[in-house]
Amino acid sequence: MADERYQWLDQETAERLLRGEPVDADDDRACSGAKRLAEALDEARTPATPPAARTDLPGEAAALAAFRAAHAERAASAT
């Protein structure tokens, strides 16, 4: 079922992934999902150099800047 697809993703796991911390997965499906999500979040954290012809979606730059600022703030407060 669709609802069972993300049972492994509880609040604590989500917070760990957002902080860039590793997570323990119980099974292969959860491990695969956690890995894919971690990779996507890593990509979002890394500033990209957009191609000259590309235009941002409305609000895209602000959303990415807010995500990166929140991540940097959490990383700074953790040290």
C-alpha positions as CSV (number, residue, x, y, z in Angstrom):
1,M,0.0,0.0,0.0
2,A,1.0,3.6,-0.5
3,D,0.8,4.4,3.2
4,E,3.2,1.6,4.0
5,R,5.8,2.9,1.6
6,Y,7.3,5.4,4.0
7,Q,6.7,3.7,7.4
8,W,10.5,3.8,8.0
9,L,10.5,7.6,7.7
10,D,9.5,8.7,11.2
11,Q,10.2,12.2,12.5
12,E,13.5,11.3,14.1
13,T,14.7,9.7,10.9
14,A,13.6,12.7,8.8
15,E,15.5,15.0,11.2
16,R,18.6,12.9,10.9
17,L,18.4,13.0,7.1
18,L,17.9,16.7,7.1
19,R,21.0,17.2,9.3
20,G,23.0,15.0,6.9
21,E,23.4,12.2,9.5
22,P,23.4,8.5,8.6
23,V,20.3,6.5,9.4
24,D,19.8,2.8,10.3
25,A,17.3,1.1,8.1
26,D,15.7,-2.2,9.0
27,D,15.3,-3.7,5.6
28,D,16.5,-3.3,2.0
29,R,13.5,-1.3,0.9
30,A,13.9,1.2,3.7
31,C,17.7,1.3,3.2
32,S,17.2,2.1,-0.5
33,G,14.6,4.8,0.3
34,A,16.8,6.4,2.9
35,K,19.8,6.4,0.5
36,R,17.8,8.0,-2.3
37,L,16.4,10.6,0.0
38,A,19.8,11.4,1.5
39,E,21.3,11.8,-2.0
40,A,18.5,14.2,-3.0
41,L,19.0,16.2,0.2
42,D,22.8,16.3,-0.4
43,E,22.1,17.7,-3.9
44,A,19.8,20.3,-2.5
45,R,22.4,21.4,0.0
46,T,25.1,21.9,-2.6
47,P,24.9,25.2,-4.5
48,A,24.7,24.5,-8.2
49,T,25.8,26.6,-11.0
50,P,22.8,26.8,-13.3
51,P,23.3,26.8,-17.1
52,A,23.0,30.3,-18.6
53,A,19.8,29.5,-20.5
54,R,18.0,28.0,-17.5
55,T,15.4,30.0,-15.7
56,D,14.4,29.3,-12.1
57,L,10.9,28.3,-11.1
58,P,9.0,31.0,-9.2
59,G,10.3,30.9,-5.6
60,E,13.0,28.3,-6.3
61,A,15.9,30.5,-5.4
62,A,14.3,31.6,-2.1
63,A,13.3,28.0,-1.2
64,L,16.8,26.7,-1.8
65,A,18.4,29.6,0.1
66,A,16.1,29.0,3.1
67,F,16.9,25.3,3.1
68,R,20.6,25.9,2.9
69,A,20.5,28.6,5.6
70,A,18.5,26.3,7.9
71,H,21.0,23.5,7.3
72,A,24.0,25.8,8.0
73,E,22.4,27.2,11.1
74,R,21.8,23.7,12.5
75,A,25.3,22.6,11.6
76,A,26.8,25.7,13.3
77,S,24.7,25.2,16.5
78,A,25.7,21.5,16.6
79,T,29.4,22.3,17.0
